[in-house]
């Protein structure tokens, strides 16, 4: 063997040893994707760094999937690898829950009982179609606490590929939020205001059940304001957020002062109000009703903060359907679905982290919110479509109107969108600034700390339906049409934004663009695709091997 060959081989071995030593001492991962989808946000890194003992992630996305779900599986695995690289205490595994045929039915039932609903997909393989159940869920366990994480977003009217892309954008937030839920102690407290005809606990049961995973929740009645308003205010100020869910009775001036001073002193609030009185349940029974303004005695309070709830009803051509009985066929009642113009199907076009990447949100008998000029920053989170209008009240409403087709001239494009949910941020001025106070308060402040509040002009946006046993169904699920809306995700985002001091909500703005194959084009050009993806690479590899062999023979033949 030539000396030059010995030197080259020795130098190569030494270089490899040095590279391995450096590799063991210095760890670095490079994200070369255009959208940096594998680069964790600083918020995610801080959450992961706090994990001190093993945290287990069971991902049930394993089995025979079409390309789109295979992509979701791959993206989930790569993201979890990034989390594990940040903290080796994160341990994950992918499980096929239906691998054992003998326990298949029992396993499916267990998933249903935990609320992890599978989806039925059609797998196409060279023209052969088979039905498969997929469980796009993960369960995170830390010590004695565990939580479920949905991996696939439930979106209506979009392709599977679009669902997967939207879901991949949501993955980091979903896992970071799940890790937070099981690793952090609940600290902040939420007061659910009672005493003015608000929704019953069962009617907001699913919303409260999800919120209490991260926060303490307690009912807070304002009845004691009449006898001891100062003590009531002092107790309310121990909470971080007040939720007012569809009150039906007017607030007294003293109750308003308590809520006002809670806000002025930095408290957060979520107002879900119905400025108009009409209920879908009673309308379904009688077929007609009269929509009239509801006086909650909050106009001056909201006006001071910079918004006005108008006592009108919004009609929108982009509407959610309702199911109505249309006749009998034998002994069976026939049902059909019709678009209901008083139930706007609301999509957000805002980049705000509360509403970005959200699916359709269902409103029901909502009213316009007018934006007023003051020093408070206002962000319109949700609004009606361009094909909408506001109708004044009193207004007769009849279910027979579903048969009337909306006239284009009544909903001209560009007529104007109508705000339905608004975020307000800033230093709120008290409604009782330069006014006589309803009750004496030695700690009264006219202008206080920076605060946040969200106002929504539909009380039913937070209301879940009940099953046959009068238990709460999932918020956003309409049992009459079988459709799932994004009401729960929107409201949970609202709560997280109002209370979030870790920046977790900002992860939702991350954008990911996946390059997915067009399954129809692949099917049409199956042979050509095989040649391009399999045959050509093998041919190129063989060609390089042949060239290398020829060159090697020539070199050593001399």
Residue pairs with C-beta under 8 A, 6 or more apart in sequence:
27 85
29 38
29 82
29 85
31 37
31 38
31 39
34 513
35 511
35 512
35 513
37 75
37 168
37 510
37 512
38 78
38 79
38 82
39 82
40 48
40 82
40 83
40 86
40 172
41 172
41 176
41 503
41 506
41 507
41 510
42 503
43 176
43 502
43 503
43 504
43 506
43 507
44 83
44 86
44 172
44 175
44 176
44 507
45 86
46 502
47 176
47 179
47 180
47 183
47 502
47 504
48 83
48 86
48 87
48 90
48 179
49 86
49 87
50 183
50 184
51 87
51 89
51 90
51 142
51 179
51 183
52 89
53 89
53 142
53 143
54 89
54 90
54 91
55 89
55 90
55 91
55 140
55 141
55 142
55 179
55 182
55 183
56 91
56 92
56 140
56 141
56 142
57 80
57 90
57 91
57 92
57 93
57 138
57 139
57 140
57 141
57 175
58 92
58 93
58 95
58 138
58 139
58 141
59 76
59 77
59 80
59 92
59 93
59 94
59 95
59 138
59 151
60 94
60 95
60 96
60 97
60 116
60 135
60 136
60 137
60 138
60 139
61 69
61 72
61 73
61 76
61 94
61 134
61 135
61 136
61 137
61 138
61 151
62 73
62 94
62 95
62 96
63 96
63 98
63 99
63 132
63 134
64 123
64 132
65 73
65 121
65 123
65 132
65 134
66 121
66 122
66 123
66 124
66 160
66 519
67 516
67 517
67 519
68 160
68 161
68 163
68 164
68 516
69 121
69 134
69 136
69 160
69 164
71 164
71 168
71 514
71 516
72 136
72 151
72 152
72 164
72 167
72 168
73 94
75 168
75 171
75 514
76 138
76 151
76 171
77 92
77 94
79 171
79 172
79 175
80 90
80 92
80 175
83 90
83 175
84 90
84 91
84 92
97 107
97 111
97 135
98 104
98 107
98 108
98 133
100 107
108 118
108 133
111 117
111 118
111 135
111 137
114 148
115 148
115 474
116 135
116 137
116 148
118 133
118 134
118 135
119 133
119 134
119 136
119 152
120 131
120 132
120 133
120 134
121 131
121 132
121 133
121 134
121 160
122 129
122 130
122 131
122 132
123 129
123 130
123 131
123 132
124 519
124 523
126 526
136 150
136 151
136 152
136 167
137 148
137 149
137 150
137 151
138 148
138 149
138 151
138 175
138 178
139 146
139 147
139 148
139 149
140 146
140 147
140 148
140 149
140 175
140 178
140 179
140 181
140 182
141 182
142 179
142 182
142 183
143 182
145 181
145 182
146 182
147 178
147 181
147 182
147 213
149 174
149 175
149 177
149 178
150 174
151 167
151 171
151 174
152 163
152 164
152 167
153 163
153 166
153 167
153 170
153 359
154 359
154 484
154 486
155 162
155 163
155 166
155 359
155 360
156 359
156 360
156 483
156 484
156 485
157 360
158 166
161 514
161 516
164 514
164 516
165 512
165 513
165 514
165 516
166 357
168 512
168 514
169 357
169 510
169 511
169 512
170 357
170 508
172 507
172 510
173 504
173 507
173 508
173 510
176 504
176 507
177 496
177 504
180 214
180 502
180 504
181 213
181 214
184 214
186 212
186 214
186 215
186 216
187 216
188 215
188 216
188 240
188 241
188 499
189 215
189 216
189 217
189 218
189 238
189 239
189 240
189 241
190 211
190 215
190 216
190 217
190 218
190 239
190 240
190 241
190 242
190 243
190 495
190 499
191 218
191 219
191 220
191 236
191 239
191 241
191 242
191 243
192 198
192 204
192 208
192 217
192 218
192 219
192 220
192 243
192 245
193 220
193 221
193 222
193 242
193 243
193 244
193 245
193 247
193 259
194 219
194 220
194 221
194 222
195 221
195 222
195 223
195 255
196 222
196 247
196 248
196 249
196 250
196 251
196 255
196 296
197 247
197 248
197 249
198 244
198 245
198 246
198 247
198 248
199 245
199 246
199 459
199 462
199 463
201 208
201 219
202 466
202 470
202 471
202 472
203 463
203 464
203 466
203 472
204 245
204 462
204 463
204 464
204 472
204 475
205 464
205 471
205 472
206 464
206 472
206 473
206 474
206 475
206 488
207 462
207 464
207 475
207 488
207 491
207 492
208 217
209 472
210 475
210 488
210 492
211 217
211 492
211 495
214 496
215 240
215 241
215 495
215 499
218 239
220 235
220 236
220 239
220 242
222 232
222 251
222 255
222 258
224 231
224 232
225 232
225 252
225 254
225 255
225 258
226 252
226 254
229 254
229 257
229 258
229 438
229 439
229 441
230 439
230 440
230 441
232 258
233 257
233 258
233 261
233 262
233 441
236 242
236 258
236 259
236 262
236 267
237 261
237 262
237 265
237 267
239 262
239 267
240 267
240 268
240 499
241 267
241 268
241 269
241 270
241 495
241 498
241 499
242 259
242 262
242 267
242 268
242 269
242 270
243 269
243 270
243 272
243 495
244 259
244 269
244 270
244 271
244 272
244 273
245 272
245 459
245 462
246 272
246 273
246 274
246 459
246 460
246 462
246 463
247 273
247 296
247 459
248 274
248 277
248 294
249 296
250 295
250 296
250 297
251 259
251 296
251 297
251 298
252 297
252 438
253 297
253 438
254 438
254 439
256 297
256 298
256 301
256 431
256 438
257 432
257 437
257 438
257 439
257 441
259 269
259 301
260 301
260 430
260 431
260 432
261 430
261 441
261 443
261 444
261 445
262 269
263 269
263 305
263 428
263 448
263 451
263 453
264 428
264 429
264 430
264 445
264 446
264 447
264 448
264 449
264 451
265 445
265 448
265 449
266 448
266 449
266 450
266 451
267 451
268 451
268 452
268 453
268 498
268 499
269 453
269 454
269 498
270 453
270 454
270 456
270 491
270 494
270 495
270 498
271 453
271 454
271 455
271 456
272 456
272 458
272 459
272 461
272 462
273 296
273 298
273 309
273 455
273 456
273 457
273 459
274 294
274 365
274 367
274 457
274 458
274 459
274 460
275 293
275 294
275 296
275 309
275 310
275 311
275 367
275 457
276 291
276 292
276 293
276 294
276 311
276 312
276 313
276 365
276 367
276 393
277 291
277 292
277 293
277 294
278 289
278 290
278 291
278 292
278 313
278 365
278 397
279 289
280 364
280 365
280 460
282 289
283 289
283 397
283 399
284 399
287 398
287 399
287 400
288 396
288 397
288 398
288 399
288 400
289 396
289 397
290 394
290 395
290 396
290 397
291 313
291 365
291 393
291 394
291 395
291 396
291 397
292 393
292 394
293 311
293 393
293 394
294 311
298 309
299 308
299 309
300 431
301 431
302 308
302 309
302 455
303 372
303 431
304 428
304 429
304 430
304 431
304 433
305 374
305 376
305 424
305 428
305 431
305 453
306 371
306 372
306 373
306 374
306 376
306 378
306 424
307 369
307 370
307 371
307 372
307 378
307 422
307 424
307 455
308 369
308 370
308 372
309 367
309 368
309 369
309 370
309 455
309 457
310 367
310 368
310 369
310 370
310 390
311 367
311 392
311 393
312 367
312 368
312 390
312 391
312 392
312 393
313 342
313 365
313 366
313 367
313 390
313 391
313 393
313 395
313 397
314 342
314 344
314 363
314 366
314 367
314 368
314 384
314 388
314 389
314 390
314 391
314 418
314 420
315 341
315 342
315 388
315 389
315 390
315 391
315 406
315 411
316 341
316 344
316 345
316 384
316 385
316 387
316 388
317 339
317 341
317 385
317 387
317 388
317 406
317 411
318 344
318 345
318 347
318 384
318 385
318 387
318 388
319 339
319 340
319 341
319 342
319 343
319 344
319 345
320 339
320 340
320 343
320 344
320 345
320 360
320 362
320 364
320 478
320 481
320 483
320 485
321 337
321 338
321 339
321 340
321 481
321 483
322 337
322 338
322 340
322 343
322 402
322 480
322 481
323 335
323 336
323 337
323 480
323 481
324 335
324 336
324 337
324 338
324 399
324 402
325 333
325 334
325 335
326 334
326 335
326 336
327 333
327 334
328 334
337 481
338 402
338 403
339 402
340 402
341 401
341 406
342 364
342 365
342 397
343 362
343 363
343 364
343 365
344 363
344 366
344 384
344 385
344 388
344 420
345 360
345 361
345 362
346 360
346 361
346 362
346 363
346 382
346 383
346 384
346 420
347 358
347 359
347 360
347 361
347 385
348 355
348 356
348 358
348 361
348 381
348 382
350 356
350 379
350 380
350 381
350 382
351 509
352 379
352 381
352 423
353 493
353 497
353 505
353 506
353 507
353 508
353 509
354 381
354 423
354 490
354 493
354 494
354 497
354 505
355 381
355 382
355 490
355 493
356 508
356 509
357 508
358 486
358 489
358 490
358 493
359 485
359 486
359 489
360 485
360 486
361 382
361 461
361 485
361 486
361 487
361 490
362 461
362 476
362 478
362 485
362 487
363 420
363 458
363 460
363 461
364 458
364 460
364 461
365 458
365 460
366 420
366 457
366 458
366 461
367 390
367 457
367 458
368 390
368 418
368 419
368 420
368 457
369 418
369 419
369 420
369 421
369 422
369 455
369 457
370 419
371 378
371 380
371 419
371 422
374 429
375 426
375 427
375 429
376 424
376 425
376 426
376 427
376 428
377 424
377 425
377 426
378 422
378 423
378 424
379 422
379 423
379 425
380 419
380 421
380 422
381 421
381 422
381 423
381 454
382 419
382 420
382 421
382 456
382 490
383 417
383 418
383 419
383 420
383 421
384 417
384 418
384 420
385 417
386 413
386 414
386 415
386 416
386 417
387 406
387 411
387 412
387 413
387 415
388 411
388 415
388 416
388 417
388 418
389 410
389 411
389 415
390 418
419 457
420 456
420 457
420 458
421 454
421 455
421 456
421 457
422 454
422 455
423 452
423 453
423 454
423 497
424 452
424 453
424 454
424 455
425 450
425 451
425 452
426 450
426 451
427 447
427 448
427 449
427 450
427 451
428 447
428 448
428 451
428 453
429 446
429 447
430 444
430 445
430 446
430 447
430 448
432 438
432 444
432 446
433 446
433 447
434 446
437 444
452 497
452 498
453 498
454 494
454 497
454 498
456 462
461 487
461 490
461 491
462 475
462 487
462 491
463 475
464 472
464 473
464 474
464 475
464 476
464 477
465 472
465 473
465 477
465 478
465 479
466 472
466 473
467 473
467 479
473 479
474 484
474 488
475 487
475 488
475 491
476 484
476 485
476 486
476 487
476 488
476 489
477 483
477 484
477 485
478 484
478 485
493 505
493 508
496 504
496 505
497 505
522 529
